[in-house]
């Protein structure tokens, strides 16, 4: 059974960062195909600064490097591409995400491994993915900085915490959704391990954050549902939750 796109959303900010840092190979075989797809299928999209075309070229040319650097998988990258296309084109007056995905993967041959995963999303799903993306982005920044030098930005930690609390509130009436499952997973993160090597001043701030985070988790109404996570995880044979 194919996993939900929500299983991989925690990797999306990292994919975006890695792709943004890639250079465009002027001799790439799919360069012309990316431009051709944009010119033919996205007539109503202005493509400011060639953003769509350039990102398409980078993903097509460097897809394996992107996957390796993110320590991820093909399916995770494919799910990100599906999200990225919707996110990029949402300014268009009207478009069929399903039709665009079909044509995109037919046109960009280097990404044909994504064909089995070309699942379209609707506006509601996109909005929930975007919220989780916005939450995971500062979380990843804070964790990576803490792992490298023990001095991650407390602003990133606070932003993540505030969004977590805000989104958890939405799950109090009903938690059995893909969106809420992502928040339940957060309850299994060990924040204490991030602060062990911090400088004294930063360590005090991060310890305060960790206590707040644990307190929020312990008092959340979705706490009672965590016991089912182990069973749910056993169904996810290729979980991408590790960051």
Secondary structure by P-SEA (a helix, b strand, c coil): ccccccccccaaaaaaaaaaaccccccccaaaaaaaaaaccccccccccaaaaaaaaaaaacaaaaaaaacccaaaaaaaaaaaaaaaacccccccaaaaaaaaaaaaccccccccccccccaaaaaaaaaaaaaaaaaaaaaaaaaacccccaaaaaaaaaaaaaaaaaaccccccaaaaaaaaacccccccccccccaaaaaaaaaaaaaaaaaaaaccccccccaaaaaaaacccccccc
